[in-house]
Amino acid sequence: MSNGKKIIAFIVSQGNHPALHRNSWEIGKGFEQLGLDVEFTYLNDPSAMQRAYDLMMAGEVWFSIGVNDTGSFLQTAPGHYVLGDMDIPHVSVLLDAPYNAANGNLAFPCKKHYLWVLDKSHVGAIKYRFPEKKFAGEIFQPLGGDVAQNEDDIFSADRDLDVVFSASMFDDGNIKMYWREQADNPYVIGILDDVVEYMLANPVSLLQAVRYVLEEHGLIGQAYIDALAPFFHGIFFYVKMKRRYRTLEELTKKDIRVDVFGPGWDNVPFAKRLKLHGAVSYDTVLDAFSRAKVVVQDQAEFNNGGHDRVFTAMLNGAVVVSEYSSYLDREFEDGSEIYLFDWKNIGQQMNVVDELLLDESKRLASAIRAYGTAKANHCWANRAQRVLEMMSL
């Protein structure tokens, strides 16, 4: 129940990162699908921002929501934040781990600031970037998936792309070991090296790995985790890129031709064995998913959550082969609705890609089962429902 009030959905403009725009728009559409009154407020439209402010001042807004730090854009003067003066709740949807600086300044003044995090291990992790900021609450759930535009035809349409992978790569995979530049204490560097090694061998998120390695060193307690917090962003970024690199490398070792959507892969050693499409629009990726037989994805460190590309691929009729996530393992039947791989057995586990390409009946059956589960539980309306529960409580 919205009590007749509106929800303000802050929308990032098309000129920004295409996923930012699409995700912020889909979040608002999820509430609309539940019959709620949503005001779509584009950040680059002064009249729309003024209207949002006027609606808030008139007491006509239940809550506002936007990706990352978009709530901070509503200001009456430079440095004077509207949400810092009003009791209207605001939900920041973090599109990446809380320790990734790309989420922006989430410490902006806001009286009732809630977080939507994409991985269960990320609940409470915002303190590692903004230790003084107090948040009103958090909800854990992945982003929703985008349903195919040609929904009625997804299982009869011709699929001319065997395998699709969608993700960017930085520095040709030669990512700096940032923590070694940040730290000058060899013992600290040694611990951090062990964290990275553990993450490259196991499908776990950063905080899981940090706790495990510290305990292996006999260092038990929150204070030790806090001491390593300044290095989290660099480790997160390094491992994320290295996992993506290895995923594609393993596919090329098996002579599997992959259509790769996303920039930065031109100069990796195995680039000539990939079909590179470079930086593309969100709609281009959606089209690729609708044409793909198999979509292979890393989890971008959401090993206790889920990447929206997993659900979108399923909702567009592709079979998903994904890096392991405890959440995905719980929500889908491994080996039937999804095919999960880890880092110790990836060589053997990637054989399933060839099996799916060669066995059309197996591929189609898997795709249909996954589509049914994703449509029932992992669309944007499902995510909106959970946010409404948080707001109601």
N, C-alpha and C positions, 0 to 999 in steps of 0.2 A: 504493500500500500504506500502510495506517495503522498497521501493527504492533499491531493490536488496541486502539489508543488512540482516545479520543474527540476530536471537534472541538467546542470551545465556540463557539456562535454567540450573540453578544449581541444581544438584540432590543429595539428601542425600542418603548415601549407604544403602544397605539392612540390615547391622548390627545394624542400629539405630532403633528407634521406627518405626514399620511397616507403620503406617499412614504417617509419615514424608516422607518416601521413595516414597510411592505410590502417595501421593498428589503432591510432587514435580515433579514426572515423568508425571502425568496426566496433570499438568499445561502446560508442554512443548508439550504434544501430542495435547492439545487443539489448539495451534497455528499451529501445523502441519496440522491438519484437515482443517484449513482455507487456506492451500496452502503456508504457510510461511516456510522459511528455518531456522530450529531450530538446534542449537548445544547443545546436551545434555552433560553437563559437571559434572562429578562425583567429589564430593569434596575430595574423598580419592584417586583420580587418578592424580598423579603429572603431567603426560604427558598431560592429558586432561585440567588441570588447566593452564599449560604452553600454550597450544593451544588457550585457551580462551583469555589469556593475549596477545598473538601474534595477534589474530584477532582484538582485541580492538586497539592495537597499529597501526595496518594497516588501521584503519578506516572502518572496514568491519562489525561493530556491530551497530545495531539500538538501542537496549536496552537489558539489562539483567534482569532476574527475578528469584526469589527463595523464599522458605519459611523462615519465621522468619529472622534471621540475617545471612543467608548463604552468602550474598554478602560480608560480612566482611572476608571471608576465602581467598579471592583472594588478596594476599599480595606479594610484591617483596622482603620484608624483614620483620622480626617481628615488628609489629606495623606500617608498611608502607602500606597503603591500596591503591590498584590500582584505585578503584572508587573515591577515594579522590583527584586524580590527573587528571582525565579525565572528559569530559563533557558528557559521555555516561550515559543516564538515567538508574536507577536501581529500580525495583519494589520489595518491601518486602511484601510477602503474610503472614499476621499474622494469624496463626492457632488458636489463642486464643485471649482473650480480651487484649487490649493494656496494661492494668495494671497487667497482669500476667507476672511475671519475666521469665517464661518458653520461652517466645519469644526471649530471649537473648538480647545482647547489640545492640540495634537499633540506638544508637548514634554514630556508627562508622563513620569515615570521608567518605562522599559521596557527590559529588557536586550536583547531581540531584536525590534526593532520594524520591521515591513515596511509598505510603502505600496502600495496599489492605486490607480493614477491613471487617469483616464478619457480623457486626451488625450496623445499622444506628446510634445508640447511641454512637458507638465507633469512629465516625468521629471527629477528634480533640482531642480524649482522650489520645493520645500518650504523650501529654504535662504533664500528671500526673506522668509519669516515667522519661521523658527526657525533662524537661522544657526549656532547653537552645537550644535544637536541632531544626533547621528549616527544614521542609520538603517541597518538591516542589509541592506536591499535594496528594490527597487521592481519592480512589474510594471505594464505599460501594457495595459489593455483596457477597453472600455466596459462598462457594466452589461449584464446580460442582459435579454431580453424575456420578458414574461409570455404564456404560451400561453393561447389562448381556452378557456374552460370548455366551450363548445359546439363543440369543435374539428371534429367531424364535419359540422357544419352551416354553417360560416362562409361557404362559397361558394354556398349555396342560400338562406340566410336573407335576408329583405327588409332592404334598407339604406335607411332613411328619412332619414338625415342626409347631405346632399351633401358638406359640407366641415366638418371639425372642427379646431380649434386649441386646444391645451392649454398654458397658461402664465400666470403672474401678471404684473401690471404695478404699478409703484409710482408714486405721485404723479402719476397720470394721464398719465404719459409726460414730465412736466416735471421730469426728474431733474437735480439740481444737478451742476454741473461741479466736483466735489469737489477736484480737483487745483488749481484756481485759488484755492480757499480755503486749501489746505494750503501752497502754495508762495508765497513773496514775491519770488522772483527772476524777472524777466521772461524771461530766457533759458531757464530751466528750464520755465516755463509754455509758452513757445513750442515747445519740443521735445515736451512732453506734448500740446499742441494738435495737433501734426503726427501724433503716434501715434494719437490719437482719429480724426482726419480719415482717416488711412490705413485704420483698421479699419472705419470706416463706408462705405468705398469698396471694400474687399476682404475676402473671407471668410477671414480669417487670425486666429489666436489672438494673445493679447497679446504674448507673448515674441517671436513672429515679427515683429510690427509694431515692437516696441521696437528689435530688432536692425536691422531695415531702416531705420528713421528715423535711428537713431544713425549708421549707416554712410553714409547720405545726407548727414549733417552732417559726415562725416569723423571721427567719434568711434568708433573701433574698439577693442574690448577689454571684458573682463568688468567692470572697475571702473566703467565708465560705466553699464552695466546695473544694477549694484548700487546706484549712486547714485540711480536712479529707483525702486528697489523700494518705498520707502514710499508711492508714489502708485499702485501697481498695483491695490489693491482698489477705489479710487474709479473708476479708468478702466474696469476690468473690469465693474463694476456699471453704469456709465453706458452703455457700449457695448452690453451685454447687453440692457438695456431699450430702447434706441433701435432696435436691430435688430428686436426683437419688434414694436415700434410700427410700424416701416416695413413689416414683413411683412403685418400686418393692413391697414394703410393701402392697400397696393398691391392687395390683394384687393378691398377696398371700391371702389376706383377702377374696377374691372372689373365692379362690380355683382354680385359673387359673395357670396351669403349664407353667412356663417360662423357655426357654433355654437362659442362660445368658452367654455371651461371653465377657470376660474381667476379670482381676485379682481383688482380694481383697474382694470377697463376702463370703468367706468360713465361717466366724465366725459371720455374722449378725444373729440376733435371729431367722430369718425365713429362714436360709440357707437350711435347710432340705426340704423345700417346693419348692426349686428351682432346676433346673438341671444345674449345674455349669460346664462350659467348661474351665474356667481359662484364662490365657493369651494365645492368639492364633495369628496366622498370619492374615494379611489383607485378603488374599485369602480365608481363612477359614470363615471369617465374610461374604465375598461376597457369598460364597457357602451357608451359613446359610440363608442369605436373599433370595436366589433363591429357597430355600426349605420352607420358612416361609409363613404361611397364613397371619399373622399379625406381624408387627414390631412396638414395642412401644419404644418411645424415649423421653428423656428429651431434653431440648434445650441448655444445657450447658451455660446458660446466654445469648444466642442469641435470646432474646425475641422480637427484631426488625430486625431479620435476619433469618438465617437458618443453620441448621446443615447438612453437606454433607451426613450424613447417612440417612436423610429423603429422599433425591433425589435418592440416590443409592438404597434404599429399593424399591422405586416406580419403578425405572428402571429395577429392578429384579423381578417385578411382585407381590410384597407384598403390603398389605394395611397398611397404616401408621396411628397410633394413637399417637399423639404428644402433648407435652406441648405447650401451646399457644404461637404463635409468630404473631405479626401484619403483618409481611412480608408474612408468610405462609397463613395467613387469606386472604391477598390480592391476592396472586398468585394462590391459590387453593380454590375450593368450599368446605367449611366446611360442613360435613355431607354427602358429596358425593364423593369428591376426597381425602379428608383427614378428620380425626376426631381429633379435638383439645380439650384438657382439661386444666383446670386451677387448682388452689390449694384450692379454696373454695368449688368447686363442684365436685372434683375429684372422690369421692366415687360413685356418680350417673353416672358421665360421663364415668367411666371405664366399666360400664355395656355394652357399645357398643362392647367391645372385645368379650364377649360371644355371642352377637347378630351376629357379623361377622363370628364367628366360627360355629354357628348353621345354618346360612342362606347363603348357598353357592352361590346363585344367587346374593345376595347383595354384598358379598365379591368380587366376580369376576367382577361385574359391576364397583365397586369402583376401583378395581385394574386397570382395563382397562382404565378408565377415567384418573386416576392419571398418569398412564404410558404415555398417550398421551400428557398431559400437561408438564410432566417432560422432555420427549424426545424433545419437541418443544422448551422449554425455559430454561432448567436447566442442560444441559450437559456442559462439559468443553469447547467446542467450543463456546457456548454462553458467557461464562465468558471471554474467550480470545478476543472475539469481543469487549467487553466493555473496556478491557485494551487497545486495539488498538485505540479505540476512545479517551481514555485519553492521550495516547502517541501522537496522531495526533493533539489534541488540545493544 
